[in-house]
Structure formats: C-alpha cells, structure tokens
C-alpha cells in the first residue's frame, strides 16, 4: 500500500509541475552553427546510449552506431531547427521504439500554431503499394476526389515516397502497419512531405481516372488565410453556443461511448483513449452493468484510434472480459535511475524520486519495477461479460491498447478484427517518458525510462498484435466511405447469430 501511495503522490506532482514560458521574439528561420548543432547532437546521442532501456532491442549496437554516425556526418553547415529535427527523426526511427519521438522546440511549436504556412492539400491513405485520396481541402478540385488512386507525386511513386518517409516515422519493433497508419492519419503525409521535400508552388500528380487510365494534373499548395478571405460570405456563424456542460459531454462522447442494439442483442463500444480525465473507470463499470441488464450477447470494442494512455484504464477494461488472471509485465526495468544529463531532462528530480520508491536494483544491474512483475490482475466477477467480443484493431492501436488486445488474444470468445497493431505484442519501452530538451536548438525528444516484456513466452519477432480476422482497405470502400473493418465485424456477428436460429 505504501508503494501505491508514493506512486500516486509523486505522479500527481510530476503531471502538475508547472512549465516555464518565454516571451522572447522567435525567429523560425534562424540557422544554428555546426558547433551548436554538434553539441546538441552529442547530448542527444549520449543520453540515448546512457538511459534508453531498449536502444538495441530491435536494432543491433553496430547498426545503431552506424545510424548515429550517419546522422552526425550530415551536420556539415548551419541548419534551421526543422532541418536539424529531420536528422534526429531519421536516427530515432532506427531504434524501432514507438515511444521515442522527436518534437520541435516549444517556441517553434507555438510558431506553427499561428503560422500561415502553405499546406500539401491532400490527405492520403497508404497500404501495400497503393495510395488513395481520403480528403482534398481544395474544394474547387473536381479531379482528385476521395477514392482517387495516386500513382506519383512530383515524379516519385508510392513506393519511393513510402520508403523515404518510412525512414523518419516511428513504430514499435517491425510493425509496418504502424508506419502506414502514421502516414495515413489526417494530413500527416502532407506534414512529412513538407518537412522532407518542401511544398513547391506546382505539384505534379499522376492519378487514375474513373476509367482506370493514368492522367496528369498540377495542384497547388493550400493557404487557409487566402481561402478564408475569399469565402467570408460562405461562413455561417452559429447562433447557439453549447454550454460548458454540453461541450464536456461532447468531448467525453468522442473519447468513449456505448451504443446498444437491444433488438440485435449487440453493443458497440468506442474507446479512443485510455488517458486520464475521461472518467473511463466509471464508464466501464456502468457500461458492463448495462450490458448485463440488457442481456447483450455480442460486444464490439473499437480501439483503432486508441494510442494508449493510463494502463490502469486498459487493465480494468481487460478484467471485464478476460477469463483468466494476467500480469501487465513479466519484466519491467530501467537501466539507470539518474543521468549525467539531468539538467536537460524535464522534471528529472521528480522522476528520480519516483523511481527510488518503486524500483529496486537486481543482480542483472537493472532497476526493476517489482510490483508489476509480481502482481496478477483477476477477472471481474461483478458484471463480467461472457458473450462474444469483437475487438477492432489497427496501426493506431498502440501502447496500453496493445496491452489490452494482447491480453485477450487467443481467448475463445474474443475475435480480433482488422490489421496489425502499431504497438508491439512482445513488449515496448514506456511507462515513464520525460521530455529531453537540447540546450542550443530547444529541440525535444521523448525518453522512455522502462523496458517492458509483457510475456516472455510470446513470439519475439517484433510484430504487433495480429488480428484473428484480417480486414484491409480497398479503393472502392474508401471511395464510398465504407468502414471496412466494421463491415467485417457485422458480417461475423450475422454468421454467429445464424447459428442460434
């Protein structure tokens, strides 16, 4: 109980720790000298080599040394912050750790929030050797509509674009689905395209028309300010503003909701996050109580957009479904409690204090979080769901969501539907993840402190949680706005219901 109390107390302090602000004028085009960049790069490499618990998990030491040296060799002249960030992103992607990511400085991030930058106008869905338009923010473009197959952009094929951008995108282990989904979510592709290639005034696009013939067109970057100035007359100002209570309800509904079909004895639960603040524990308890009262036989849980969060929330959901006790981790350890570079690690004192209370050094010279290595979680007895469960997963299913899906994989009444998760099945690097801020450029990167092996008996091939039933995209489904994973689940439920007749 003391360990739990200390953990709660110190964690609360960490997340409530105030951030410093700056009012200095920021120049986004500032170039940093090679000397300053080299200093930041040395700190970046040294901290990862000293403190990252899984630096050589999926990439051998000699290979990581090669990538570190390659990144360093690219610093031959002065660079802007985005140029330097690209180098760090390239190196970090080679670790194959989805919790280790490079971020802009706080000043540059604030600049991007208000900057009127031209955007790549297309949102694209990537899979295999295909890329398809999901959205075009240029409303006047009648050619590149949703569902249009794109063959090349400025002379680069899908494979060339994919392979180039994959060098900068992160995933856990060798889950390529996570990288594909990273490019496919929203306008992520456009952001990465701008970061790596820039956005020229004329963008040459080769695409397939309705007859399947390859055509060519020129599109231009999109500018919101210009578009808004032309469309002021079209803006509709709402007369009704939702109350604070209504806005909160809308936010919670978007984060998690339950839809019940009492006639079909089927419920659809969407859980888009396991983060704090969404009252998930109360939601799960009330939901499973309702499922019992309504005698629901089929439960669909959609976690495709769930990037993780608080493991206690994912664990509670698992307990309502799992038919056996389970652990979160066979091993959970850090390689160091402190660092020679504490002054660059956000809230380093508090993290060190926390780790002093919850970890102990073992014979392997690692600092183990023994509570989770020993503790088994038992299935809920009250309102436990024993019907058919269908879990929708995909490339954005990550971190705590992978713990949830992985714990249920193989259970007789549970079917995982969709695509491989972006989070690794065997384990990951996570738990406590402070930011590191480099002193000269202010560029930040996330530093997971713990390496977690969920189940030592699982396959170590570096893949995510694989579905029991694959449901992959198609051009026609995207064009028609069909949720192909949900359609597959409904088909499975119909087949199951037919057996009861």
C-alpha positions in Angstrom: 0.0 0.0 0.0 2.9 2.4 0.8 4.3 1.8 -2.7 0.9 2.6 -4.3 0.6 5.8 -2.2 4.0 7.1 -3.0 3.5 6.3 -6.7 0.2 8.2 -6.8 1.6 11.1 -4.8 4.7 11.6 -6.8 3.0 11.0 -10.2 0.5 13.7 -9.3 3.4 16.1 -8.6 5.0 15.3 -11.9 1.9 16.0 -14.0 1.0 19.1 -12.1 4.6 20.5 -12.4 4.3 24.0 -13.9 6.1 24.8 -17.2 8.2 27.9 -17.8 7.1 30.3 -20.5 9.2 32.7 -22.6 8.3 36.0 -24.2 11.4 36.3 -26.3 11.0 37.0 -30.0 11.3 33.8 -32.0 12.8 33.6 -35.5 11.7 30.3 -37.2 14.3 30.8 -39.9 17.2 31.1 -37.6 20.2 29.0 -38.5 22.3 27.3 -35.9 26.1 26.9 -36.4 27.6 23.5 -36.9 29.3 23.8 -33.5 26.0 24.4 -31.7 24.3 21.6 -33.6 27.2 19.2 -32.9 26.9 20.0 -29.2 23.1 19.2 -29.2 23.7 16.1 -31.3 26.3 14.8 -28.8 23.9 15.3 -25.9 21.1 13.6 -27.9 23.3 10.5 -28.6 24.9 10.3 -25.1 21.5 10.4 -23.3 20.0 7.7 -25.5 23.1 5.5 -25.1 23.1 6.0 -21.4 19.4 5.8 -20.4 17.3 4.3 -23.2 16.3 0.8 -22.0 15.7 -0.6 -25.4 18.1 1.1 -27.7 19.5 -2.1 -29.1 16.3 -4.2 -28.7 15.4 -4.3 -32.4 18.5 -2.8 -33.9 21.9 -4.2 -33.1 24.5 -2.0 -31.5 26.8 -1.8 -34.6 23.8 -0.8 -36.7 22.8 1.9 -34.3 26.3 3.2 -34.2 26.2 3.4 -38.0 23.0 5.4 -37.9 24.3 7.7 -35.1 27.4 8.3 -37.2 25.5 8.9 -40.3 23.3 11.5 -38.6 26.3 13.3 -37.3 28.0 13.3 -40.7 25.1 15.3 -42.1 25.9 18.3 -40.0 28.2 20.0 -42.3 26.8 23.5 -42.3 24.4 25.8 -40.4 20.9 24.5 -40.2 17.4 25.6 -39.2 15.6 23.8 -36.5 13.4 21.8 -38.9 16.5 20.6 -40.8 18.1 19.5 -37.6 15.0 17.8 -36.4 14.8 15.8 -39.6 18.3 14.4 -38.8 17.3 13.4 -35.3 14.0 11.9 -36.6 15.9 9.8 -39.0 18.1 8.4 -36.3 15.3 7.9 -33.8 13.2 5.9 -36.3 16.0 3.3 -36.5 15.5 2.4 -32.8 12.1 1.0 -33.7 10.5 2.3 -30.5 7.2 4.0 -30.9 7.5 5.9 -27.6 10.8 7.6 -28.6 9.9 10.6 -30.8 11.5 13.9 -31.8 9.5 17.1 -31.3 10.0 20.7 -32.2 11.1 23.2 -29.6 8.3 24.8 -27.6 8.9 28.1 -29.4 8.7 26.5 -32.8 5.6 24.6 -31.9 4.0 27.8 -30.8 5.0 29.4 -34.0 3.4 26.6 -36.0 0.1 27.1 -34.2 -0.2 30.6 -35.6 1.9 30.5 -38.8 0.2 30.8 -42.1 2.1 28.0 -43.8 1.1 26.6 -47.2 -0.1 23.0 -46.9 0.0 20.0 -49.1 -3.7 19.8 -50.0 -4.3 16.1 -50.0 -4.9 13.6 -47.2 -3.8 10.1 -48.4 -4.3 6.5 -47.3 -1.3 4.3 -47.7 -1.2 0.5 -47.7 0.9 -2.0 -49.6 1.9 -0.4 -52.9 -1.3 1.8 -53.0 -2.0 5.4 -52.1 -5.5 6.9 -52.3 -7.0 10.3 -51.7 -9.1 10.4 -48.5 -9.7 14.2 -48.5 -8.9 17.2 -50.7 -9.1 20.6 -48.9 -9.2 22.4 -52.2 -12.9 22.4 -52.7 -12.6 23.5 -56.4 -10.6 20.5 -57.4 -13.0 18.2 -59.3 -10.3 15.7 -60.3 -8.7 14.4 -57.2 -11.7 13.3 -55.2 -11.9 10.9 -52.3 -11.1 7.4 -53.6 -8.8 8.6 -56.4 -5.7 6.4 -56.8 -2.5 8.4 -56.9 0.4 6.9 -59.0 3.1 9.5 -58.3 3.7 13.0 -56.9 6.4 15.1 -58.5 7.8 12.1 -60.1 8.0 10.0 -57.0 6.0 6.7 -57.0 4.1 5.4 -54.0 7.0 3.1 -53.2 9.5 5.8 -53.4 7.5 8.2 -51.2 6.7 5.4 -48.7 10.3 4.2 -48.4 11.7 7.7 -48.0 9.1 8.8 -45.4 9.3 5.5 -43.5 12.9 6.4 -42.7 11.6 9.2 -40.5 8.4 7.6 -39.0 8.4 5.6 -35.8 6.8 2.3 -34.8 7.3 -0.4 -32.3 9.5 -3.2 -33.5 8.8 -4.2 -37.1 5.1 -3.3 -37.3 4.9 -1.7 -40.8 1.1 -1.2 -40.2 2.1 1.4 -37.7 4.2 3.3 -40.2 1.5 3.0 -42.9 -1.1 4.4 -40.5 1.2 7.2 -39.4 1.3 8.5 -43.0 -2.5 7.8 -43.5 -3.9 9.6 -40.4 -5.3 13.0 -41.2 -2.8 15.2 -43.1 0.2 13.5 -41.6 1.5 12.7 -45.1 1.4 16.3 -46.1 3.3 17.4 -42.9 6.0 14.9 -43.5 6.2 15.8 -47.2 6.7 19.4 -46.3 9.3 18.6 -43.7 11.4 16.4 -46.0 10.8 17.8 -49.5 9.2 21.2 -49.0 6.0 22.2 -50.8 6.7 23.7 -54.2 4.2 26.0 -55.9 3.4 23.5 -58.6 2.8 19.8 -57.6 2.7 17.4 -60.4 0.3 14.5 -59.7 -0.3 11.4 -61.8 -3.6 9.6 -61.0 -6.1 7.1 -62.3 -9.4 8.5 -63.7 -12.8 6.8 -63.4 -11.9 4.6 -66.4 -8.6 3.4 -64.9 -6.5 5.5 -67.3 -3.5 7.4 -65.9 -3.8 11.1 -66.1 -1.7 14.1 -65.0 -2.6 17.3 -63.3 -1.0 20.2 -61.5 -2.2 21.1 -58.0 -1.0 24.0 -55.7 -0.4 24.3 -52.0 -3.3 25.3 -49.9 -3.4 28.5 -47.9 -6.2 28.8 -45.3 -5.9 32.6 -45.0 -6.3 33.1 -48.7 -9.2 30.7 -48.9 -10.9 32.3 -45.9 -10.7 35.8 -47.4 -12.4 34.6 -50.5 -15.1 32.6 -48.6 -16.1 35.1 -45.8 -19.6 35.3 -47.3 -19.9 31.5 -47.0 -19.1 31.3 -43.3 -22.1 30.5 -41.2 -21.9 31.9 -37.7 -23.8 29.6 -35.3 -26.5 31.3 -33.2 -26.2 28.7 -30.5 -23.1 28.0 -28.5 -23.1 24.8 -26.4 -22.8 25.3 -22.7 -19.7 24.2 -20.8 -21.6 21.1 -19.6 -22.6 20.2 -23.2 -19.1 20.7 -24.5 -17.8 18.4 -21.8 -20.4 15.8 -22.7 -19.5 16.0 -26.4 -15.8 15.6 -25.6 -16.4 12.6 -23.4 -18.7 11.0 -26.1 -15.9 11.5 -28.6 -13.4 9.8 -26.3 -15.6 6.9 -25.3 -19.2 5.9 -25.9 -21.5 2.9 -25.9 -24.3 2.2 -28.4 -26.7 -0.6 -27.6 -28.9 -2.5 -30.1 -31.3 -4.3 -27.8 -33.1 -6.0 -30.7 -30.0 -7.5 -32.1 -28.5 -8.0 -28.6 -25.3 -6.3 -29.8 -23.4 -3.3 -28.3 -20.8 -1.1 -29.9 -18.2 0.4 -27.5 -15.7 3.0 -28.8 -12.7 3.7 -26.7 -10.4 6.3 -28.4 -8.1 6.8 -25.5 -7.1 5.3 -22.2 -5.9 8.7 -20.9 -6.7 10.3 -17.6 -9.6 12.8 -17.5 -12.3 10.8 -19.5 -13.9 9.1 -16.5 -13.2 5.7 -18.0 -13.4 3.7 -14.9 -16.9 4.9 -14.2 -17.8 4.5 -17.9 -16.6 0.9 -18.0 -18.5 -0.1 -14.8 -21.7 1.5 -15.9 -21.4 0.0 -19.4 -20.9 -3.6 -18.4 -23.7 -3.3 -15.9 -26.0 -2.1 -18.7 -24.8 -5.0 -20.9 -25.8 -7.5 -18.3 -29.2 -5.8 -17.7 -29.9 -5.8 -21.4 -28.7 -9.4 -21.9 -26.3 -8.4 -24.7 -24.7 -11.3 -26.5 -22.3 -9.5 -28.8 -19.9 -6.7 -27.9 -17.8 -4.8 -30.4 -15.0 -2.7 -28.9 -13.3 -0.2 -31.3 -9.8 0.7 -30.3 -8.4 1.5 -33.8 -7.8 5.2 -32.9 -6.6 4.5 -29.3 -3.0 5.4 -28.9 -2.9 4.3 -25.3 -2.7 6.2 -22.0 -3.1 5.0 -18.4 -2.5 1.3 -18.2 -4.9 1.1 -15.2 -7.7 2.0 -17.5 -6.8 -0.6 -20.1 -6.4 -3.2 -17.4 -9.8 -2.5 -15.9 -11.4 -3.0 -19.4 -9.5 -6.2 -19.8 -10.7 -7.5 -16.4 -14.3 -7.2 -17.5 -13.6 -9.6 -20.5 -10.6 -11.8 -19.6 -11.4 -15.3 -18.4 -8.1 -15.7 -16.6 -5.8 -13.8 -14.3 -3.0 -11.9 -16.1 0.1 -9.7 -15.4 1.0 -6.5 -17.2 4.6 -7.5 -17.4 7.0 -10.4 -16.9 9.8 -7.8 -16.6 9.7 -4.1 -16.2 13.0 -2.4 -15.6 15.1 0.8 -16.2 18.9 0.8 -16.9 19.5 3.8 -14.7 17.7 5.9 -12.2 19.8 9.0 -12.7 21.7 10.6 -15.6 24.8 12.8 -16.2 22.4 15.0 -18.2 19.7 15.5 -15.6 19.6 19.3 -16.4 18.3 18.6 -19.9 15.6 16.1 -18.7 12.3 17.6 -17.7 11.4 17.1 -14.1 14.4 14.8 -13.7 14.4 15.2 -9.9 10.8 14.0 -9.5 11.3 11.1 -11.9 14.4 10.0 -9.9 12.5 10.3 -6.7 9.6 8.3 -8.0 12.0 5.5 -9.3 13.7 5.4 -5.9 10.4 4.4 -4.3 9.1 2.0 -6.9 12.2 0.2 -8.2 15.0 -1.9 -6.7 18.3 -3.0 -8.2 18.7 -6.7 -9.1 21.6 -9.0 -9.8 21.3 -8.0 -13.5 22.2 -4.4 -12.6 18.8 -3.3 -13.8 16.3 -1.3 -11.7 13.1 -3.4 -11.6 9.5 -2.3 -11.0 8.8 -5.4 -8.9 5.2 -4.7 -8.2 4.0 -5.2 -11.8 6.4 -8.1 -12.3 4.7 -9.9 -9.4 1.1 -8.8 -9.4 -1.7 -10.7 -11.1 -5.0 -9.0 -12.0 -8.0 -11.1 -11.7 -11.1 -11.1 -13.9 -14.1 -9.1 -12.6 -16.8 -11.2 -11.1 -19.5 -8.5 -11.0 -20.9 -7.7 -14.5 -18.2 -9.8 -16.2 -19.0 -10.1 -19.9 -19.1 -13.7 -21.2 -20.7 -13.2 -24.6 -18.9 -12.8 -28.0 -16.4 -10.0 -28.1 -15.0 -8.4 -31.3 -12.1 -6.0 -30.9 -11.3 -3.7 -33.8 -7.6 -3.0 -34.1 -5.2 -1.3 -36.5 -2.0 0.7 -36.9 -3.0 3.4 -34.5 -3.7 0.9 -31.7 -0.7 1.5 -29.5 0.9 1.3 -26.0 -1.8 0.5 -23.4 -4.2 -0.5 -26.2 -1.7 -3.2 -27.3 -1.6 -4.5 -23.7 -5.4 -4.8 -23.8 -5.6 -6.5 -27.2 -2.6 -8.7 -26.5 -4.1 -10.0 -23.2 -7.3 -11.1 -24.9 -5.7 -12.6 -28.0 -6.4 -16.4 -28.1 -9.4 -16.3 -25.7 -12.2 -18.4 -27.1 -14.9 -15.8 -27.1 -12.7 -13.0 -28.4 -12.0 -12.2 -32.0 -9.5 -9.5 -33.0 -10.6 -7.9 -36.3 -8.7 -5.5 -38.6 -4.9 -5.0 -39.1 -1.8 -5.5 -37.0 -1.4 -3.0 -34.1 1.3 -0.4 -34.2 2.3 -1.3 -30.7 4.5 -4.4 -30.2 3.0 -7.7 -28.9 6.1 -8.9 -27.1 6.9 -5.6 -25.3 7.8 -2.0 -25.5 9.8 0.9 -23.9 7.5 3.2 -22.0 5.9 3.7 -18.6 7.7 6.9 -17.5 8.5 9.1 -20.5 10.1 12.5 -19.7 11.0 15.0 -22.4 14.6 15.9 -23.1 15.3 19.5 -24.3 18.5 20.1 -26.2 20.2 23.3 -24.9 21.0 25.1 -28.2 18.1 24.4 -30.5 15.5 23.6 -27.9 14.5 20.5 -30.0 12.9 17.9 -27.7 12.7 14.1 -27.7 10.8 11.7 -25.6 12.9 9.3 -23.4 11.1 6.2 -22.2 12.6 5.0 -18.9 11.4 1.4 -18.7 11.7 -1.6 -20.9 8.6 -3.9 -20.6 8.4 -7.5 -21.7 4.7 -8.3 -21.4 5.0 -12.1 -21.7 8.4 -13.8 -22.2 6.6 -16.8 -23.8 5.3 -14.7 -26.7 7.0 -14.7 -30.1 9.9 -12.2 -30.2 9.6 -11.4 -34.0 8.9 -7.7 -33.3 5.4 -7.6 -34.7 2.3 -6.0 -33.2 -0.8 -7.9 -32.1 -2.0 -9.7 -35.2 -5.8 -9.9 -35.9 -7.6 -13.2 -36.0 -9.6 -11.9 -38.9 -8.0 -9.5 -41.3 -10.0 -6.6 -42.7 -7.9 -4.5 -45.1 -8.8 -1.4 -47.1 -9.9 -1.2 -50.7 -10.1 1.7 -53.1 -13.9 1.2 -53.5 -14.5 1.1 -49.8 -12.6 4.3 -49.3 -14.3 6.0 -52.2 -17.8 5.1 -50.9 -16.9 5.9 -47.3 -17.4 2.3 -46.1 -15.9 1.3 -42.8 -14.5 -2.0 -44.0 -13.4 -3.2 -40.5 -16.9 -2.5 -39.0 -18.5 -4.2 -42.0 -16.4 -7.3 -41.4 -17.5 -7.4 -37.8 -21.1 -7.1 -38.7 -20.7 -10.0 -41.1 -19.1 -12.1 -38.4 -22.0 -11.3 -36.0 -24.6 -12.2 -38.6 -22.8 -15.6 -39.1 -22.7 -16.1 -35.4 -26.4 -15.2 -34.9 -27.3 -17.6 -37.7 -26.1 -20.4 -35.6 -28.6 -19.6 -32.8 -31.5 -19.9 -35.3 
